[in-house]
């Protein structure tokens, strides 16, 4: 027998998705902070974008925690716009992807290809984890394109 989900189940699913996205972003930032990757980020001139992504993700996590605490106390939450924070983080990530892909096309190097492979591996790992943790579901691919390595000459 099919049934409509209770509103609390819908909120739980949405919260789970937000938690997965921030965890994926934290993981990506950890890879970017690796000494070798941090050098590539600096070489590509992406330091400001990476820091903006870090700030957006931290702001989202703070707001999400605030919302969770308020919901626990059964308070009405109307001023937190977590969707806006997620959208901002996704937009920043897309900017990084576009910049990296541009460098990979215009000035392909082993460092850029290594960086791209590291990020693709991280995204794949977290997508797999996120997909396996849902009830029989699979990881959903977003609209954000993943960087693809370009052959070096």
Buried (B, 14 or more C-beta within 10 A) or exposed (E): EEEEEEEEEEEEBEBEBBBBBBBBBBBBBEBBEEEEBBEBBEBBEBEEBBEBBBEBBBBBBEBBEBBBEBBEEEEEBEEBEBEEBBEBBBEBBBBBBEBBBEBBEEEBBEBBBBBBEBBBEBBEEBBEBBBEEBEEEEBEEBEEEBBBBBEEE
